Amino acid sequence: MAGDEKDGYYCSICGGIPPDKIKTRLICIDGKDTGIDHLDFIINEVKKLKLIDDGEIAVELMKRVNEFNYVPSKKTGPYTTALLKEYRAVVACDV
């Protein structure tokens, strides 16, 4: 691995992202495993808001997911459903 916090880390052999720096997690969206970059960070940030309403939680999740990931507009519904399900699973494990 080469690089630093300021300039970013990269593989000194291929120039790609080093495996220990990958922040992408797979969740099932519309029947397909889909990688969501920074999902753990996103869920933790939304948890800090202490929202109760699923609609508000979904809006905050999607807002943050769109910052790090491309979400096709025709897949917004399935993404929202899957992200909310994942959020609820993580929150349930924290209790």
Buried (B, 14 or more C-beta within 10 A) or exposed (E): EEEEEEEEBBBEEEEEBBEEEEEBBEBEBEEEEBEBBBBEEBBEBBBEEEBEEEEEBBBBBBEBBEEBBEBEEEBEEBBBEBBBEBBEEBEEEEE
